[in-house]
Amino acid sequence: MLLAFSSSRRSALTGAGACALLPIAARADLPIATYCIPGVTAERCRGVFWETGKLYRKQGAESVVVSEGDYRAAVASLSGLQNTLAGLRTQRSAKDLSAAAAEARATLRRTGGWLCTALDEERRYDSEFQLNEALAALDEVDRAGLAGDEAGLAPGFGQTSLLYERALKSLDAFLAGLPELPTAVL
C-alpha cells in the first residue's frame, strides 16, 4: 500500500513538473459571436434597440408627400377590397377563403404600405402596426385554409372561417385608423 501511494505521488509531481516546462498556449482566435450587453458592450450595440432605447427605423424610410387624389384613390381601393372580402364571408370552402386572403394580403401589403408612407411619424407608426396585424391575420387565414380539413364542421365554425372574421376586423381597424387626408410634410 505504501509503495502504491508513493508511486502515484511521484507520478503526480513528475506530471506537474513537466507541465510547468510547456509553453502556455495562446488564446485561440475563433469566430465566436459576441453578444450585445446593454450598458456594458456599447461598441457592439450600434444600431440595436438597446443602444438608444428607441425603436429602430430603417434608413430611407422617410415619409413621402402624396397628392390628396392619389391618397383617396388608394383608400377607396382598400375599401373596395374590404367589401369584397366581407362578401366572401359565406364561402363554404376553406380553400376559397385561403385564396382570397392570399390575394388580399398582396394588395394590402403594397397599397397599405404606400399609404403609411404618406403619414406623419406618429400616425405612420400606429398605421404600420395595424397594417402588420391585418397582414398577419390574413396570413393565418391562408395557412389554415391550406392545411386544415374542415369537412365535418358547420359553415362558419371552422378554423379558417373564424380566422377570416378576425382578419376582417383587423382590416377594418387599419382602414378606420387612416386619416382622410395624407399628413406627411417635408
N, C-alpha and C positions, 0 to 999 in steps of 0.2 A: 504494500500500500504506500509505503514511504517512497519507494522508487517511482511509482506511477505519478505521485504528486510532484516530485522534483523534476521529472521529465516534462510534465505539462507546464510547469513553471518556467523551466528552461526554454521550452518552445515559445512560450508567450513573450519572454524577454528577447529572444532572438528575433521573433517576428516584429516586435515593436522597434527594435534597433534597425532592422532592415527597412522598415517603413520610414524611419527618420532620414535615411540616406537618399530616398527617392525624391526627385524634384516635385514641387507642388504643381498640380495640373492647373492650367489656365481655365478661366470660365469659358464654357462653350458658347459660341455665337450662333444660337439657333433662332430661327424666325418665330419667336413666341409673341403672340398677340398681347399687347399691353392694354390694360383697361383704363378707362377714364374714371377717376375717382373725384367727384366734385369737391373743390376746395383744396385738394392735395396735388393732383396732377393737372393743373390748368393748361399746361402747354400741350397736353394730349387731348384736351377737350374742345379744341377750336371747332366751332360750328355745331356743337352739340347743345341740346336744350339746357343742360345743367350748367353750361358756361355762363349764361346770362340770366337764366330763369324765365326767359321769354320764349314763345313758340317760334320755331324755325320757319322761315318763309323762303321759298325758292327765289333765287336771284332772277330778275327779268319777268317776274310775275306781277308786274305793276298793273294798276287799273288803266283801262283804255276808255277814251271818250267815244261814246256811241251816239248816233243820232236817235232822236225820240222815235222816229218812224221805224227804224230797224229794231229798236228795243221792243216796241209794242208788237211788231210783227212776230218776233221770236217768242214773246209771252203768249201771243194768240196761238202760235203753232203748238206750244206746250199745253195750252188749254184744250186744243183740239185733240192732242194725244191723250190727255186725261179723260176727255169724253169718250174717246174710242175705247180706252181701257175699261172705263166704267160700263160701257155697253157689253163688254165680254164677260161680265160677272156671272152670267147664267150659262156659260160654256160648260158642257158636260165633261169634256176631255181635258185631262191634266196636261197632255202633250200640247194642245192648242193654247192653253194658258201659258205654258212654258215658252212656246214660240213667240207669243205676243209680248211676254215680258222681256225676252231677249232683244227683240226689235225695239221695244220702247226704251230699254236700257241704253242701247247705242245712240238713239236720238237724244235722249235726255242727257247723256254724258257730253255730247257735242254741243247741243244748244244750251243746256243749263250751265255748263262751264263757261260758255261765251257770255251768257247773261251775268254771271257772277263777276266777270272782269269789268263790267260796266258799273259796278257799285263802289262806293267809298269803302274804306278799310274795315270799319266796324260791321256794316251791313254785309260786306263781302264775306267776312269770317262766318257770320251767322248763316248766310245763304249757302256757303260751301259746306258747312256742317250738315244742313238739312238736305242738300243735294247728295252728299255722300250716304246719308241714311236711306234716302229713296233708292239710290243705286244699289246699295247692299240688300235692301228688301226685294228689289226686282231680281237680283242675282239669286237670292234664296228661293224665289218662286221658280226660276229657271232650273235650278239644281233639283228642287223637289219634284218638279214635273218630269224631268229626265230620269230620275232614279226611282220614283215611287210607283207602287202598284195600288191604285185606289179603286179597284173594280167592285169590291163589295160594299163600298160606303155610299151613303145617300148624297145626292148632289149638294155641294156647298159645305160638306163636313169633312172633306179630305184635307190632307195637309197642304196641298197646293192651293186649294180654294181659300183656306184660312190665311195662308201667307200672302195670297193675292189681295185680300182685303187689307192686310197690314201695309202692303206696298202702295195701294191706292191712298191710304191715309197719309203715308209718308210723302207721296207726290202732292197731295192736297196741301200739306203743311209747307212744302217747299214753295209752291205757287202762291200760297197766301202770304208768305214771308217776303216775297218780292215787292219792291215799291212800284208805283205806277210809272215812274219815270226813272231813267238812269241817274245815279248820284255821283258818279266819278267826275272829279275836276282835276285839271292839270295844275 
